């Protein structure tokens, strides 16, 4: 099963954005090249659809 993701809304979390930017800078210093960190979150509408699916009890697939 493949989950779908959306960008995490961090607009109201300036301290988290600052933490991410500091981590990007630290990684850039260690690697010697630019790194961009992207925050994703599972798409809740997809999760609820998946959790409501009915599964065949005889199905042996993971």
C-alpha positions as CSV (number, residue, x, y, z in Angstrom):
1,X,0.0,0.0,0.0
2,X,1.3,3.4,-0.9
3,X,0.5,6.4,1.3
4,X,0.0,9.8,-0.2
5,X,1.5,12.9,1.5
6,X,0.9,16.6,1.6
7,X,3.2,19.4,2.6
8,X,3.1,19.9,6.4
9,X,1.7,23.3,7.3
10,X,4.3,24.9,9.5
11,X,3.3,28.5,8.9
12,X,2.1,28.9,12.5
13,X,5.2,27.2,13.9
14,X,8.1,29.7,13.4
15,X,10.3,27.9,15.9
16,X,10.0,24.6,13.9
17,X,10.9,26.4,10.7
18,X,13.9,27.9,12.4
19,X,15.0,24.4,13.6
20,X,14.7,23.0,10.1
21,X,16.7,25.9,8.7
22,X,19.4,25.4,11.3
23,X,19.6,21.7,10.5
24,X,19.8,22.5,6.8
25,X,22.8,24.7,7.5
26,X,24.5,22.1,9.7
27,X,24.1,19.4,7.0
28,X,25.3,21.8,4.3
29,X,28.5,22.5,6.4
30,X,29.2,18.8,6.8
31,X,28.4,17.8,3.2
32,X,29.7,20.9,1.5
33,X,26.6,21.3,-0.6
34,X,23.1,22.7,-0.2
35,X,20.4,20.5,1.3
36,X,16.7,21.4,1.5
37,X,14.6,19.6,4.1
38,X,10.9,19.2,3.2
39,X,8.2,18.4,5.8
40,X,5.4,16.1,4.6
41,X,2.5,14.7,6.5
42,X,0.3,11.7,5.5
43,X,-2.8,12.9,3.7
44,X,-5.5,12.3,6.4
45,X,-8.3,12.0,3.8
46,X,-6.4,9.2,2.1
47,X,-5.7,7.5,5.5
48,X,-9.3,7.5,6.5
49,X,-10.3,6.0,3.1
50,X,-7.7,3.3,3.5
51,X,-8.7,2.5,7.0
52,X,-12.3,2.1,6.0
53,X,-11.6,-0.3,3.2
54,X,-12.8,-3.9,3.7
55,X,-10.2,-6.5,3.2
56,X,-10.7,-10.1,2.1
57,X,-9.7,-12.3,5.1
58,X,-8.4,-15.0,2.6
59,X,-6.0,-12.5,1.0
60,X,-2.5,-13.4,2.1
61,X,-0.8,-10.3,0.6
62,X,0.8,-7.8,3.1
